[in-house]
Amino acid sequence: MDFRYTEEQLALQETLQRFIARDYGFEQRRAFAKADPGFSDAAWKQYAELGLLALPFPEEYGGLDGGAVDVMAVMEQVGQGLLLEPYLSTVVLCGGILRDAASAALRSAILPQIAAGEVKLALAAYEAAGRYELSHVATTAVAEGAGWRLSGRKSVVLDAPSADCFLVSARTAGAVGERAGISLFLVPRAAERLRVLPYATQSGARAGDLELTATRVEGAALIGAPGEALAVLERGVDAGIAALCAEACGIVTALNQATLAYLKSRKQFGVPIGVFQALQHRMADMYIAEEQIRSMAIIAAVNAGSSDALARGRALAAAKAYIGQAARFVGQQAVQLHGAMGVVDDLIVSHYFKRLTMIDMTFGDADFHFARFSDTAERSGAHQAA
């Protein structure tokens, strides 16, 4: 199998690289992160013009019919440029879930708006007591007339401060922790008794908690069949994990390039420190890790759209766990090889390392996904034996 990008994918990456070099330098990014809404509205409009926001959607909804590998090509550049815009939340996560599970009427209404950059969404699927388990849903949804009343609290909703709508998981049946009984709702930001508690994340992006107090939504807000949303959420989050793996790959590539350039320019004892064999060995280990991360990111992208939940879960868990550890190694080496400058806010290396830390913790850290890999392998073996 040929794992090289196509000419179209490479051209898309080159277009993004030129945009980042021209309009999204490190100092510009720092300014975007400090001001509201925490990213560049102009950049978001540019993404729409370039077709990035339409990439994974069917042509009938104004999309480009791209797949997970196309998204991987974009997310690598998102990582290298440390882009702050809510591409992961709006396009990959929520857009992908709506594409796969929403009614034809809702898809026709909202997917073209996403593609045009007119609406931003955020996924509210996690709760504080549930760690990374999507099945831990204490938020409730009670039928009322032709609509629903939602009550509960969602934690660490990525890009919540800028979202126009939220995809909220709520329990319509069963007990907390059960896989059955979870439903998914599209909740507008203007919904009554919906409160967003915003905050900045370690990497400079924005997130928030959602408080719903008998929040009223219409019956059309329900996505898919009631009580059957967990499988849809898991597939959507797996697509998000694949995108994060690609972003980590882009960051590691940029870190290695920055570190190599520093070793060539920083002098000690009258010579560049890159001539010292011990540092060359560490740099070689970093490049080996980069290639291994790229391989695992490809595995994640190739399996992200699989309908076999067990096989997909095993592949995504393996990729997330491995990349979490390997990217941490590269980040630590890069910081150390830059000396004291590796941790200062004025150097992009520290921001890359922070973002890698956030990627490791998002949708499950390495320990969580090692356990998930073991669980899916055991369930797969039991299934084959049966």
N, C-alpha and C positions, 0 to 999 in steps of 0.2 A: 504494500500500500504506500502511496506517495503522500507524505505528510507535509510537503512544502506548500506554502500559500500559492494560490492562483495569481495570475497577473492582475486581476481585478482587486483581489484582497491586498496585494502589495501596493497597488495604486492608491487604494483607500488609506493605507498606513502612511504613505508618502504625503498625501494631502493633509492628514492630521499632523504629521511631523512639521510641515511647513506652517500650519496654523499655530502650533505650540511655539515654534521658534519666533514667529512674528508677533503674536498677540497674547501669549500665555507664558511669559518668562517667570522665573522664580519670584522676582520682586512683585510682579503683577499678581501672581497667585497669592502671595502674602497679603496684599492689599484686598483682594477679593475675600479672603478668609476672615479678615477683621471687620468688614462692612456687611450690612444687610443686603441681600438675604444669605450671605455666606458663600456665594459663587457669582459668576458673571452671567447676567441676563443676555448680554450681547453674544456671549459664547453659546448659550443655549439656542438662540435664534440661528446662529451659524451652523450648529449641529443639525438643525432642522433643514436648512438649505442644502447641506451636504448629503442629506439622506440618512444620517446616522440614527435618527429617532424613528425612522420607518423601517430600519433594516430587518428586524425579525418578524415582520407582519406580512400577511398574504397580500398579493397585489390588489385583490378586490377591495381591500380596505385602505388603499393608498400606500401599501408597504412595498418592500423590495424582495420579499420571500427569502430572506437570508436564514442561515442556520446557526448552530452554536459555534461552528468554526469561524464564521464571519464575525460573530460577536467577540470571539477570542481575539481576532485581529484588531478590533477596535479597543478592547479592554487592555491589550498590551500597551497601546499608546496612551490610554487613560492612566496607566501606571507610570509610564516614563514621564509624562507631563504632570503627574499628581493632580489631575483635573478634579475639581470640586463639585461639578454639576451632578444632579441626581439621576444620572444615566442608569445606574444599576437599579435603583428603586423604581423609577418610572417605566423604563423601557424593558429591562430584562426581567425583573421580578413581577411587578403588577401588570405590565403590558403582556408578558408571557402567560400569566395566569388567566387574564381576561381573554386572550386569544384562544386559549385551550378550553376554557370552561364557561364563558359567558354566553348568553343567548345571542342569536344572530342579530337581533335588533340592537342589543347593547354594544356588540362588536362594531356594528355599522355606525353607531353614534360616537363611540369613544376612541376607537383605534385611530381613525383619521385625525382626531384632535391631538392625540399623543404624537403622531407622526409630524404634525405641523408645529409642535412645540407649544400648543395652546393650553395644555393641561398637564399637571404634575401629580403623581400619585406616590403613596408610601404604604408599605406592608406592615400592618399591626397584628402580628401573629404570636408574639412572645410575651410571657408574663414572668414577673420577678421570681416567683417560687418554682417555676418550671425549668430553670436553667436553659437548656437548648432544646427541650422537648416540645415539638409542635402539638403533641396530644395533650399537654398540660394546659387546658383551657378552663378557667374558672369564670370568665366573662360569660354572661347569659344573654340569650335572645328569646323573648317571650312574644308569641303572636298576639296582636291586638288589632282586631278588625281586619282591614286590608293591609296592615303593615306589621312592624315589629318594634319592640322596645329593647334596647341594648344597655346592659349595665356591667361595669367592670373597669379594670385598668390594664393597659398594655404598656410594656416597658421597652425602652431603647428602640423606638421606631425611627429607623434611619430616614433622614431628610424630612421629618415630620414638620418642622417650622415652615417649609415652603410648599407643602403639599396642598393641592386643591381638593383632593379626595383621598380616602383611606380604604384599603381592603382590610376588613376587621374580621378575625375569626371569633366566633361565639358559640357557646354550647346551647343547642336546642333540645338535647336529650342526653341521658346518661350521666355518669359521674366523672369528676375531674380525673384525667389520666386515661380514660377509655378512648379507643380509637374511633368508635362510632359516636354519632350524635353531634359532630362539629359541623357548623355551617359557616359560610363566608358571605360577607355583606360589603357592598360598596357604599361608604358613608361619606357624604359631602362635608367639607370643613364647616360649612354654615349650619350644619344640623344642630338642633336645639340640645342644650345640656352636654355639648361636647367641648372638652377643655384640653388644650395642648400645652404641655409644660416643656418649653424648649431648653436646650443646653448645647454647648459645643463638645465635640469629641476630642480625643487626644490628638488625632491627626489633622485637626482644623476644620473638619466637616461639621454638620449640624445633625442633631437627633432630638428626640423628645419622648415624653410619656404621654399617653392618652388616658383621660378620665371620661368615662361615659356613665351618665346618671339618668337612667330611663330615657336614653336618647332615641327619639322616634325616627324611623326610616320607612319608606314606602315598601310595598311588597315586591316591587321590581328591583329593589336593592339586593335581593337574595341572588347569589351567584351559584348556579347549578342546583342540584337537588338538596333539600334540607337534610342535614345530618351526614352528608357524604363528602365533605370538603377536604378531609385530611389528605387523601391521596393526591388531590389537586395541589394542595399546599406543598406537600413533599416534593412533587415534581417541579413546582415553581422554584422552591428553595434550592433544589439540586442544580437547576439552571443558574441560579445566582451564585452558588458555590463554584461552578465551572467558570463563571465570569470573574470571580475573585481570584481563582487560581491563575487565570490569564493576566490579571492585573498585577499579581505578585511576580509573575514571570517578567513583565515589563519593568517593574521596579528593580528587580535583581539585575537585569541587564544594565539599567542606568547606573546602579550602584557600582557594578564592576567597571564600567567605563570611567566613572568619576574617580574611583580608587586607583585605577591604572594610571590615569592622567596625573593624579597627585603623586604617585610613586616616581613618575618620570620627571616631575618638576621640583619636588621638595628635595633639597640638598642637605647632606650631613657629612662632615669631614671632607667637604669639597667635592662630593660626588652625589648624583641622584640616589636616593635611598632604594630605588628600584633595582640597583645592581646587587644588593645584598641577597644572598641565596635564601636565607630564611624567609624573607618577605616574598620572594618569587614563589616559594613553595606554598605560602598562604594564598597568594593570588591564584595559583594554579588550582588549589582546592576550591576557591570561590567560583572559578569558571566551570569546574566539574559539577559543582552544585547547581549552577545555572542551567547546564544542559540537562541534568536530571529533573530539575523543576520544569523545564520546557516539555520534557517527555511526559511527565505526569499531568501537566496542563492540557496536553493534547488528548491524553486518555480521558480526562474529565470532559473536554468538549465533545469528543466523539460519542461518549455515553450519556451526555446530558439529556438527550431527547428520547432515550430508550423507553419503551412501554413496559419493559420487564423491570418492575420496581426493585426486586432483589438484586439483580445484576447491576442496575444503575446505582443503587445505594452503595453496593460494595465498591464499585469503581470510584464513585465520588468521595466516599469516605477515605479510601486509600490515598487519593490525590490530595485531599485537604489535609490529612494528617501528615503526609510526607512533606508537602510544600510548607506547612507550618513550621516544621523543624528545620528544614533545609534553608528556608528564607531567613529564619532567625539566625542561623549560623552565618550566612552571608552578611546580614545586617551588623552583627557583632564584629565580624572581621573588618568590615568597612569602617566602622566607627573607630576601632582600635588602630587600624593602619593610618587613619587621618590624625592620630594623636589627640591632643586635647580639643582640637577643632572639630572632632567628629560629633560632639554633642551640643554644639552651640546652635542657637536658633538662626543665626545668620548664614549657616551653611546648609545646603539642600540635603546633605547626607543624613542629618538628624531627622528631617521631615520624612525622608524615605523610610528610615528605620521605624518611626512612629506609625506610619501607614502600614508597614508590614506587621507590626504588633496588632493593629486594629483588624487587619485581614485575618490573622490567626484566631482572634477572639470572635469574629463575626460568624454566625450560623454554626458555631461549635468549634472549640479549640482542638488541638491535636489529640489530647486525651479522650475527648468525647468521640472523635471520629475513629480512633483506634478501637474503642469499645463498640462503636457502630459497625466497623468492619468485621469484628469478631462475631457480632450478633447476626449480621447478614450472611456471613459464611456458614454459621451453624444452621440458620434457617434454610439456606440453599441446600446444604447437605441433607437435612431432614426431608426437604421436598423431593430431592432426587431419589432418596432411599424409598420414599413412599411410592 
